[in-house]
Amino acid sequence: MFQSILVVRVQPGKGPAAMQVFHDRGVLSECAAAIPGFIEGALHAGVEDPDRICVLGTWRDAESYRAWGIHPARAAQLADIGHLIAEVELAEIFGPAFQV
């Protein structure tokens, strides 16, 4: 399995609203339905800075993650929530080295 980390900074003061929009929009469930290699995801708000949001994803393989990057569902998600994002701080996928 592969793990993706997406860390975004939303517009100042919009962290809680962005989390709600992300949830209401069903972004993670839509990914699960649209991308066969998407296994699960989680959304986290920064403890010290709630305007930083981290999306963690688990993928079957790196190709599934890349497929999400160009999928029409992702474009639709960005059209709906992209106005809340001020900056993408990190977007990366990590492959398995070993598991405990």
Solvent accessible surface area in square Angstrom, and as a share of the most:
residue,aa,sasa,rsa
1,M,113,0.50
2,F,51,0.21
3,Q,85,0.38
4,S,9,0.06
5,I,49,0.25
6,L,39,0.19
7,V,17,0.10
8,V,9,0.05
9,R,72,0.26
10,V,4,0.02
11,Q,67,0.30
12,P,115,0.72
13,G,64,0.62
14,K,92,0.39
15,G,1,0.01
16,P,91,0.58
17,A,50,0.39
18,A,7,0.05
19,M,44,0.20
20,Q,98,0.44
21,V,55,0.31
22,F,24,0.10
23,H,134,0.60
24,D,99,0.51
25,R,60,0.22
26,G,24,0.23
27,V,9,0.05
28,L,45,0.22
29,S,78,0.51
30,E,51,0.23
31,C,7,0.04
32,A,55,0.43
33,A,92,0.72
34,A,31,0.24
35,I,6,0.03
36,P,119,0.75
37,G,1,0.01
38,F,18,0.07
39,I,83,0.42
40,E,106,0.47
41,G,26,0.25
42,A,37,0.29
43,L,37,0.18
44,H,88,0.39
45,A,45,0.35
46,G,28,0.27
47,V,142,0.82
48,E,163,0.73
49,D,43,0.22
50,P,67,0.42
51,D,21,0.11
52,R,93,0.34
53,I,9,0.04
54,C,31,0.18
55,V,21,0.12
56,L,66,0.33
57,G,5,0.05
58,T,14,0.08
59,W,7,0.02
60,R,136,0.49
61,D,36,0.19
62,A,14,0.11
63,E,112,0.50
64,S,6,0.04
65,Y,37,0.14
66,R,141,0.52
67,A,43,0.33
68,W,35,0.12
69,G,31,0.30
70,I,157,0.80
71,H,55,0.25
72,P,101,0.64
73,A,15,0.11
74,R,65,0.24
75,A,64,0.49
76,A,44,0.34
77,Q,6,0.03
78,L,77,0.38
79,A,85,0.66
80,D,70,0.36
81,I,18,0.09
82,G,24,0.23
83,H,125,0.56
84,L,18,0.09
85,I,46,0.23
86,A,55,0.43
87,E,93,0.42
88,V,83,0.48
89,E,62,0.28
90,L,68,0.34
91,A,59,0.46
92,E,75,0.34
93,I,40,0.20
94,F,91,0.38
95,G,47,0.45
96,P,73,0.46
97,A,96,0.74
98,F,165,0.69
99,Q,131,0.58
100,V,183,1.05
